[in-house]
Amino acid sequence: MQETQSHAVDPPRRAKFWIGGAIIVAVLAGLILWAMTQPGAASDYITPTELAAAGSVDEQVQLAGIVEPDSIERDGLITTFVVTDETIDITVTTDAPMPDAFQDSSEVVAIGTYEGDTFTASKVLAKCPSKFKAKV
């Protein structure tokens, strides 16, 4: 008569599997919580109209809008331009390097602070121009 062997995993090995899995889940949960508590981690974009209504803002915000045509001025490392939502215009000043996609009428997100008349950006992001869209 032939004996059949059971393929069950021995208890110490199963316990190691569950402990390892629990550690991985705990580390991932901790990283997610840490990332969400960082300043600006969950901040939404704000339009020029919303920013003008808020007045001066002490914390960093993400200003989203369109670069007003013919408003870009460069003076050495300082770049000044106007962001609009077609209702309100906000002047943005930055000494940060500008992305390659930055140009007149491009969609931008400027990250920085607002003192009531000028938005001082620490970083500017630009959406790729529409020249990459298929021709109709």
ChimeraX commands (.cxc) that place a marker at each C-alpha (Angstrom):
marker #1 position 0.00,0.00,0.00 radius 0.5
marker #1 position 1.21,3.46,-0.88 radius 0.5
marker #1 position 1.15,6.31,1.60 radius 0.5
marker #1 position -0.01,9.73,0.47 radius 0.5
marker #1 position 1.83,12.76,1.69 radius 0.5
marker #1 position 0.00,15.90,2.59 radius 0.5
marker #1 position 1.15,19.12,0.92 radius 0.5
marker #1 position 0.17,21.33,3.81 radius 0.5
marker #1 position 2.54,24.14,4.74 radius 0.5
marker #1 position 4.03,23.69,8.15 radius 0.5
marker #1 position 2.78,26.14,10.83 radius 0.5
marker #1 position 6.08,28.05,11.42 radius 0.5
marker #1 position 6.38,28.78,7.70 radius 0.5
marker #1 position 2.76,29.99,7.51 radius 0.5
marker #1 position 3.30,32.27,10.54 radius 0.5
marker #1 position 6.37,33.84,8.86 radius 0.5
marker #1 position 4.26,34.49,5.74 radius 0.5
marker #1 position 1.53,36.27,7.71 radius 0.5
marker #1 position 3.99,38.29,9.78 radius 0.5
marker #1 position 5.88,39.39,6.63 radius 0.5
marker #1 position 2.63,40.35,4.91 radius 0.5
marker #1 position 1.48,42.34,7.95 radius 0.5
marker #1 position 4.81,44.22,8.05 radius 0.5
marker #1 position 4.54,45.12,4.35 radius 0.5
marker #1 position 0.96,46.39,4.77 radius 0.5
marker #1 position 1.93,48.43,7.87 radius 0.5
marker #1 position 4.89,50.04,6.08 radius 0.5
marker #1 position 2.75,50.94,3.03 radius 0.5
marker #1 position 0.02,52.42,5.24 radius 0.5
marker #1 position 2.64,54.44,7.14 radius 0.5
marker #1 position 4.14,55.80,3.90 radius 0.5
marker #1 position 0.71,56.83,2.60 radius 0.5
marker #1 position -0.15,58.59,5.86 radius 0.5
marker #1 position 3.22,60.34,5.93 radius 0.5
marker #1 position 2.83,61.53,2.30 radius 0.5
marker #1 position -0.67,62.88,2.96 radius 0.5
marker #1 position 0.52,64.95,5.94 radius 0.5
marker #1 position 3.21,66.77,3.93 radius 0.5
marker #1 position 2.43,70.44,3.17 radius 0.5
marker #1 position 0.51,70.78,-0.10 radius 0.5
marker #1 position 0.16,67.03,-0.58 radius 0.5
marker #1 position -3.58,67.13,-1.03 radius 0.5
marker #1 position -3.99,70.72,-2.07 radius 0.5
marker #1 position -6.25,71.47,-4.99 radius 0.5
marker #1 position -5.57,73.91,-7.77 radius 0.5
marker #1 position -6.90,77.41,-7.31 radius 0.5
marker #1 position -7.97,79.71,-10.16 radius 0.5
marker #1 position -6.99,83.37,-10.42 radius 0.5
marker #1 position -10.59,84.36,-9.56 radius 0.5
marker #1 position -10.53,82.22,-6.38 radius 0.5
marker #1 position -7.08,83.53,-5.43 radius 0.5
marker #1 position -8.09,87.19,-5.90 radius 0.5
marker #1 position -11.18,86.60,-3.74 radius 0.5
marker #1 position -9.04,85.04,-1.00 radius 0.5
marker #1 position -6.60,87.99,-0.91 radius 0.5
marker #1 position -3.19,87.32,0.63 radius 0.5
marker #1 position -2.46,83.65,1.31 radius 0.5
marker #1 position 0.14,82.63,3.91 radius 0.5
marker #1 position 0.53,79.05,2.72 radius 0.5
marker #1 position 1.71,77.67,-0.61 radius 0.5
marker #1 position -1.01,77.21,-3.21 radius 0.5
marker #1 position -1.15,75.84,-6.74 radius 0.5
marker #1 position -2.38,78.53,-9.12 radius 0.5
marker #1 position -3.75,77.07,-12.37 radius 0.5
marker #1 position -4.52,79.09,-15.45 radius 0.5
marker #1 position -3.43,80.16,-18.93 radius 0.5
marker #1 position -0.45,82.40,-19.70 radius 0.5
marker #1 position -1.77,85.67,-21.09 radius 0.5
marker #1 position -0.33,86.22,-24.61 radius 0.5
marker #1 position 2.52,88.75,-24.82 radius 0.5
marker #1 position 2.83,88.96,-21.02 radius 0.5
marker #1 position 6.11,87.04,-20.59 radius 0.5
marker #1 position 9.04,89.23,-19.52 radius 0.5
marker #1 position 12.48,87.91,-18.68 radius 0.5
marker #1 position 15.17,89.82,-16.78 radius 0.5
marker #1 position 18.11,87.50,-16.20 radius 0.5
marker #1 position 16.82,84.65,-14.06 radius 0.5
marker #1 position 13.61,86.49,-13.13 radius 0.5
marker #1 position 10.56,85.66,-15.24 radius 0.5
marker #1 position 7.32,87.62,-14.90 radius 0.5
marker #1 position 4.08,86.70,-16.66 radius 0.5
marker #1 position 0.31,86.97,-16.26 radius 0.5
marker #1 position -1.92,83.96,-15.53 radius 0.5
marker #1 position -5.61,84.27,-16.35 radius 0.5
marker #1 position -8.81,82.27,-16.13 radius 0.5
marker #1 position -10.39,84.71,-18.60 radius 0.5
marker #1 position -12.03,86.57,-15.69 radius 0.5
marker #1 position -9.16,87.73,-13.46 radius 0.5
marker #1 position -5.46,88.22,-14.23 radius 0.5
marker #1 position -2.72,87.49,-11.68 radius 0.5
marker #1 position 0.90,88.56,-12.17 radius 0.5
marker #1 position 3.37,85.75,-11.42 radius 0.5
marker #1 position 7.07,86.30,-10.68 radius 0.5
marker #1 position 9.62,83.52,-10.35 radius 0.5
marker #1 position 13.35,82.91,-10.41 radius 0.5
marker #1 position 12.86,79.18,-10.99 radius 0.5
marker #1 position 13.89,77.63,-14.30 radius 0.5
marker #1 position 10.99,77.61,-16.75 radius 0.5
marker #1 position 9.87,74.35,-18.40 radius 0.5
marker #1 position 10.42,73.89,-22.14 radius 0.5
marker #1 position 6.64,73.85,-22.76 radius 0.5
marker #1 position 6.22,77.30,-21.17 radius 0.5
marker #1 position 5.00,79.82,-23.77 radius 0.5
marker #1 position 2.17,82.26,-24.52 radius 0.5
marker #1 position -1.30,80.73,-24.09 radius 0.5
marker #1 position 0.02,77.56,-22.44 radius 0.5
marker #1 position -1.73,76.03,-19.45 radius 0.5
marker #1 position 0.39,76.38,-16.32 radius 0.5
marker #1 position 0.41,75.57,-12.63 radius 0.5
marker #1 position 2.46,77.96,-10.51 radius 0.5
marker #1 position 3.28,76.79,-6.99 radius 0.5
marker #1 position 3.95,79.56,-4.50 radius 0.5
marker #1 position 2.50,82.31,-2.30 radius 0.5
marker #1 position 0.30,85.35,-2.94 radius 0.5
marker #1 position 0.73,88.70,-1.21 radius 0.5
marker #1 position -2.34,90.40,-2.65 radius 0.5
marker #1 position -0.93,91.80,-5.88 radius 0.5
marker #1 position 1.83,89.45,-7.05 radius 0.5
marker #1 position 2.10,85.68,-6.94 radius 0.5
marker #1 position 5.66,84.56,-6.13 radius 0.5
marker #1 position 6.21,81.10,-7.59 radius 0.5
marker #1 position 8.85,78.67,-6.38 radius 0.5
marker #1 position 8.03,76.29,-9.25 radius 0.5
marker #1 position 6.15,76.54,-12.56 radius 0.5
marker #1 position 4.76,73.55,-14.46 radius 0.5
marker #1 position 3.44,73.78,-18.03 radius 0.5
marker #1 position 1.18,71.50,-20.01 radius 0.5
marker #1 position 2.58,70.27,-23.31 radius 0.5
marker #1 position 1.42,72.40,-26.25 radius 0.5
marker #1 position -1.39,71.20,-28.48 radius 0.5
marker #1 position 0.94,70.69,-31.43 radius 0.5
marker #1 position 1.13,67.04,-30.36 radius 0.5
marker #1 position -2.57,66.50,-31.10 radius 0.5
marker #1 position -3.57,64.74,-34.28 radius 0.5
marker #1 position -4.40,66.98,-37.23 radius 0.5
marker #1 position -8.03,66.97,-38.31 radius 0.5
marker link #1:1,2 radius 0.2
marker link #1:2,3 radius 0.2
marker link #1:3,4 radius 0.2
marker link #1:4,5 radius 0.2
marker link #1:5,6 radius 0.2
marker link #1:6,7 radius 0.2
marker link #1:7,8 radius 0.2
marker link #1:8,9 radius 0.2
marker link #1:9,10 radius 0.2
marker link #1:10,11 radius 0.2
marker link #1:11,12 radius 0.2
marker link #1:12,13 radius 0.2
marker link #1:13,14 radius 0.2
marker link #1:14,15 radius 0.2
marker link #1:15,16 radius 0.2
marker link #1:16,17 radius 0.2
marker link #1:17,18 radius 0.2
marker link #1:18,19 radius 0.2
marker link #1:19,20 radius 0.2
marker link #1:20,21 radius 0.2
marker link #1:21,22 radius 0.2
marker link #1:22,23 radius 0.2
marker link #1:23,24 radius 0.2
marker link #1:24,25 radius 0.2
marker link #1:25,26 radius 0.2
marker link #1:26,27 radius 0.2
marker link #1:27,28 radius 0.2
marker link #1:28,29 radius 0.2
marker link #1:29,30 radius 0.2
marker link #1:30,31 radius 0.2
marker link #1:31,32 radius 0.2
marker link #1:32,33 radius 0.2
marker link #1:33,34 radius 0.2
marker link #1:34,35 radius 0.2
marker link #1:35,36 radius 0.2
marker link #1:36,37 radius 0.2
marker link #1:37,38 radius 0.2
marker link #1:38,39 radius 0.2
marker link #1:39,40 radius 0.2
marker link #1:40,41 radius 0.2
marker link #1:41,42 radius 0.2
marker link #1:42,43 radius 0.2
marker link #1:43,44 radius 0.2
marker link #1:44,45 radius 0.2
marker link #1:45,46 radius 0.2
marker link #1:46,47 radius 0.2
marker link #1:47,48 radius 0.2
marker link #1:48,49 radius 0.2
marker link #1:49,50 radius 0.2
marker link #1:50,51 radius 0.2
marker link #1:51,52 radius 0.2
marker link #1:52,53 radius 0.2
marker link #1:53,54 radius 0.2
marker link #1:54,55 radius 0.2
marker link #1:55,56 radius 0.2
marker link #1:56,57 radius 0.2
marker link #1:57,58 radius 0.2
marker link #1:58,59 radius 0.2
marker link #1:59,60 radius 0.2
marker link #1:60,61 radius 0.2
marker link #1:61,62 radius 0.2
marker link #1:62,63 radius 0.2
marker link #1:63,64 radius 0.2
marker link #1:64,65 radius 0.2
marker link #1:65,66 radius 0.2
marker link #1:66,67 radius 0.2
marker link #1:67,68 radius 0.2
marker link #1:68,69 radius 0.2
marker link #1:69,70 radius 0.2
marker link #1:70,71 radius 0.2
marker link #1:71,72 radius 0.2
marker link #1:72,73 radius 0.2
marker link #1:73,74 radius 0.2
marker link #1:74,75 radius 0.2
marker link #1:75,76 radius 0.2
marker link #1:76,77 radius 0.2
marker link #1:77,78 radius 0.2
marker link #1:78,79 radius 0.2
marker link #1:79,80 radius 0.2
marker link #1:80,81 radius 0.2
marker link #1:81,82 radius 0.2
marker link #1:82,83 radius 0.2
marker link #1:83,84 radius 0.2
marker link #1:84,85 radius 0.2
marker link #1:85,86 radius 0.2
marker link #1:86,87 radius 0.2
marker link #1:87,88 radius 0.2
marker link #1:88,89 radius 0.2
marker link #1:89,90 radius 0.2
marker link #1:90,91 radius 0.2
marker link #1:91,92 radius 0.2
marker link #1:92,93 radius 0.2
marker link #1:93,94 radius 0.2
marker link #1:94,95 radius 0.2
marker link #1:95,96 radius 0.2
marker link #1:96,97 radius 0.2
marker link #1:97,98 radius 0.2
marker link #1:98,99 radius 0.2
marker link #1:99,100 radius 0.2
marker link #1:100,101 radius 0.2
marker link #1:101,102 radius 0.2
marker link #1:102,103 radius 0.2
marker link #1:103,104 radius 0.2
marker link #1:104,105 radius 0.2
marker link #1:105,106 radius 0.2
marker link #1:106,107 radius 0.2
marker link #1:107,108 radius 0.2
marker link #1:108,109 radius 0.2
marker link #1:109,110 radius 0.2
marker link #1:110,111 radius 0.2
marker link #1:111,112 radius 0.2
marker link #1:112,113 radius 0.2
marker link #1:113,114 radius 0.2
marker link #1:114,115 radius 0.2
marker link #1:115,116 radius 0.2
marker link #1:116,117 radius 0.2
marker link #1:117,118 radius 0.2
marker link #1:118,119 radius 0.2
marker link #1:119,120 radius 0.2
marker link #1:120,121 radius 0.2
marker link #1:121,122 radius 0.2
marker link #1:122,123 radius 0.2
marker link #1:123,124 radius 0.2
marker link #1:124,125 radius 0.2
marker link #1:125,126 radius 0.2
marker link #1:126,127 radius 0.2
marker link #1:127,128 radius 0.2
marker link #1:128,129 radius 0.2
marker link #1:129,130 radius 0.2
marker link #1:130,131 radius 0.2
marker link #1:131,132 radius 0.2
marker link #1:132,133 radius 0.2
marker link #1:133,134 radius 0.2
marker link #1:134,135 radius 0.2
marker link #1:135,136 radius 0.2
view
